[in-house]
Amino acid sequence: MTTMLLASGAAKATTPKIDDFKYSVDKFADIEILRYRVPDFEKLSLKQKELVYYLNEAALEGRDILYDQNNKYNLCVRRTLEAVYVNYNGNRKTTDFQNLATYLKRVWMGNGIHHHYSEDKFVPEFSSTYFAEAVKTIDPAKLPLSNGETVDALINKLTPILFDPTVYPKKTNQAEGVDLIKTSANNYYGDNVSQAEVEAFYGKMKKPNDKEPVSFGMNSKLVKENGVLVEKTYKVGGLYSSAIIKIIGWLEKAATVTENDQQKDVINTLIDFYRTGNLKTYDRYSIKWVEDLASDVDFVNGFTETYGDPLGLKASWESIVDFKNMEATKRTEIISSNAQWFEYHSPIDPRFKKEKVKGVSAKVITVAMLAGDCYPATPIGINLPNADWIRHEYGSKSVTIENITEAYDQASLGNGFDEEFMWSDVERKRAKDFGSMTNNLHTDLHECLGHGSGKLLQGVDPDALKAYGSTIEEARADLFGLYYMGDPKMVELGLLPDKDAYKAEYYSYIMNGLMTQLTRIQPDKNIEEAHMRNRQLIAAWVYEKGKADNVIEMVKRNGETFVKVNRYEKLRVLFGQLLAEIQRIKSTGDFEGGKKLVETYGVKVDNSLHNEVLARYKKLNLAPYRGFVNPVYKLVENSEGEIKDITISYDENFVDQNLRYSKDYSNLPTFN
Ligand code: ZN
């Protein structure tokens, strides 16, 4: 919660509350949809509002790209189900129809047929017979039939995609010992392309002494044509051209209302990249973007994160539009201006420290629009660009999205979670007093300092950790934050009001990592997602290493398991030791070491504890995952067509929003 973020002397957020703002919008399957407020949008200048508006439109135009990247049938599935949902004239009150509606909502939430978090294909709760019957009642002109295809053929094509659990079971497969490319359902690689072929193809492109390596493969699909591997680049005239042209159209308008010339240059360079697909241009854009610190309005728009590719090469399309939260940014400025102190005092081998921490810019932002891989599920912090050499030479831009955290916190008040899982009133009181504050601070430290700290030894391949790279990198950033949370420097800098406040974050981090994050895992499944692996890795490692000193206990009370932290100072020491080891793995590119840590601590789940946690969680009747709807922005024009204002409203629901997006921003063919 923003109002209690900071101690005396530091910034306090002064966000006015909108009376009776209803955060929770919808609930289905394991998902709750929230809305978020955009405080102070009204205070932007008209020109800034216009800029936000155009960037918002550019964000929404890319929506179909992510669906197609996630799986090549996703647009066909979505369009077929939407056609049924909108046009069905049968009984809409039956369980079958309701289950079809729920399935469609899950497709919107996952941007496709796989769960956004577990990455497993979800199972419809209606039959294939019902599906076929329902589709047959729809006017064929409204269905996504491809040239000359019959309705029966469409149904036959989609039935295994929806109903056969062995077809495309996993979006991004991280399991050991199989071909990760062939067993992943995403659409970054063509049929019959193997992991070994991908590794050889991109391995050859890397030059050993390249000081400015581009992100090979980031913006293309790798396919086999007549037995030869070729890249199909995402650009104007290439793959996803029709959506990219629309994005460019709005970016061009945005470039006419920028806050300054540098921002205009950033946008124009991005346009240039979208036109050419040239990765050198992308790096030039990233550098200009990271150096633009003067603008209040900012954005991410492009092929950005590589979590969706098991080899971490291909980037999914995403966009956010945001502006600076002036008050809360004072907090991250304190952190950034002390970046060198933190780097110097970090408990890692001096060989892996940066002599000079460059341009760790950090700010707290208010997000105005979420799109692509940031919608409906969204991160609460972002740190970009991803290219290691740019981060090293030019620094990175790090943001904490406070209006999203605020929505999470507000929607969780009094939901019974802490009462069920925390050990005692001591932990609960600390969570109430300091939970939001320390959680925000941990995010700041993770983003502003953690990812930007440390360096690779000369000659170490940044991709050396392969499939374990994301987990190790997230663990590194988390540990950096955890280690410093407990440092007296936090109170000294006015970032925490009390020397014991950090214990709130330590306790909730360990409880989450050892226990409660298992609420997000299906029975009998292991942990796949990088952030979750990293959290369990850290919690399980410190638990084991601290056993002799009784640092953390797992205690049974009335047959229920609780986490008890006995020695917080010692816990901090363990965080420091693990940080040193993780940094060593990263800096030296120790693949075997990284693999061993992740596989030993981060992946496997204790089945009986897992079942217990799921049963206790079920009683609370909460949704383990949350997504968001965006506000609606409208241009207000006078009779001459001059823009007079841009208004914001919060009343659109999840279904209406997605149907509107599908109608207004349907930019790609059903198959690409
Ligand atoms: Zn991170």
Boltz pocket constraint, residues with backbone or C-beta under 6 A from the ligand:
constraints:
  - pocket:
      binder: B
      contacts: [[A, 446], [A, 451], [A, 473], [A, 474], [A, 477]]
      max_distance: 6.0
